Amino acid sequence: MPLWTLHGNGRNVEPGKVVHPSERLSWGATIAIGAQHVVAMFGATFLVPILTGFPVSTTLLFSGLGTLLFLVITRNKMPSYLGSSFAFIAPITALNAGKALETPLQITQALLGIVAAGVLLAIVGFIVQKAGVRWIDKLMPPVVAGSIVALIGFNLAPAAWNNFQQQPELATVTLVAVILFSVLFRGFLGRISIFLGVVVGYIVAALTNQVSFDAVAKAAWIGLPQFHLAGFGDGLAWAAVPMFLPVVLVLIAENVGHVRGVATMTEDPSINKHTGRALIADGVSTTLAGAFGGSGTTTYGENIGVMAATRVYSTAAYWVAGIVAILLAFSPKIGALFNTIPPGMLGGVTTALYGLIGVIGIKIWVDNRVDFSRPVNQYTVAVSFVIAIAGFAMGWGNFQLGAIVIGTVAALLIYHLGNFIARVRKTGADDGGPIPAVGQLGGDPHDVEAK
């Protein structure tokens, strides 16, 4: 039995239909769509190593390998590209006071945290595969999930400013370009506005002699990526592991959302049954990347945009994208080109990017109509946000807890303890009023006892 059946005549999508994961268009059209997925993931995937100090080619290699692993583990039924996760930026850069890592030792220490996060995510995936996602909804209701996602973005704000002020003019041009592309364009171009803004900023930097191409000229066209091994024998690396664990909550939210999104757009509810496998696959991919020098991975919303625009959900296109990414990773010249990106340009794009991570968290509240008249919801957000933005930290010798860990724990404890106390008081809600019903305007469906 073939991996994919041909959709219609293979040349285009039939009116009113979509190309399902088990279908494909002609190989020419499939390769073209796969190339679009490479473009869509490229902007975000290469930014993570640039911001963290990881080797670009290595990160690109493991994003491609991770994508192929994802397709295999989900039995070729879940279309997705696994690109570099922005959620890892904060704990990685925290090892160097909010800056990109500068030494191989720092990188090996960060890699252990990525491995730990990947293993934990895979374990969660196995549990979901057996028990379903209901327990995740209980642990991380919208007000908590939104807080954790948002605080990761806002915690990165000082890092954006550090780069911005180094070249404020270039940073401003890049930021304006990102915003204009997002506002002026719809569809695919609008979805890759960050990538296009980076292109504009880079062109301006090159024209104003703010980019040096000496390293690019010296780099070979073909060569092996630079590998690093996770620091399993490093005590400082183990002490940093707790900073990485809250990232798992973000990866869960992204993977679950991705699966549900594809199921909705293809009108195939059976796809939701693969949620556990998606989490396992991303966990395995992240673990592999962290073990050998790449950044953690996640399912990419940018590529969902490509699928929505083309109505092609064929996994064949993702096999193409993954293979192309692997081939590009074996070009040191491409890695050297990315390393020429000036800090001001990064400052401009990350000002928008980190803020957008925060907005994603806020959107979770809006979509789920979280009731912020409830004090427990107010304090869940208020305390966790101040902890993240101010950069709270706690330490005992070499063991350190950063703002993301503390903020995450605070959000979980305040919400669950607050609601526990409310139930003990038998008043129905911590503010003395009834808990809003599911679907009621302003209500949080996860606050309902019966759910």
Protein Blocks (a to p, Z undefined) as FASTA:
>chain_A
ZZbdcehjlmaccehiacdfkbccdfklmmmmmmmmmmmmmmmmmmmmmmnopafklmmm
mmmmmmmmmmmmnoopagcdddddfklmmmmmmmngoiacfbfklmmmmmmmmmmmmmmm
mmmmmmmmmnojmlmmmmmgfklmmmmmmmmmmmmmmmmmmmmmmmmmlmmmmmmmmmmm
mmmpgcjllmmmmmmmmmmmmmmmmmnopacfklmmmpcfbdcdddddddfkbmklmmmm
mmmmmmmmmmmmmmmmmmmmmmmmnopaklmmmmmmmmmmmmmmmmmmmmnopacddddf
klmmmmmmnopabfklmmmmmmmmmmmmmmmklmmmmmmpcfklmmmmmmmmmmmmmmmm
mmmmmmnopafkbmklmmmmmmmmmmmmnopacdehjbccdfklmmmmmmmmmmmmmmmm
mmmnonopanopacddehiahiafklpmkZZ
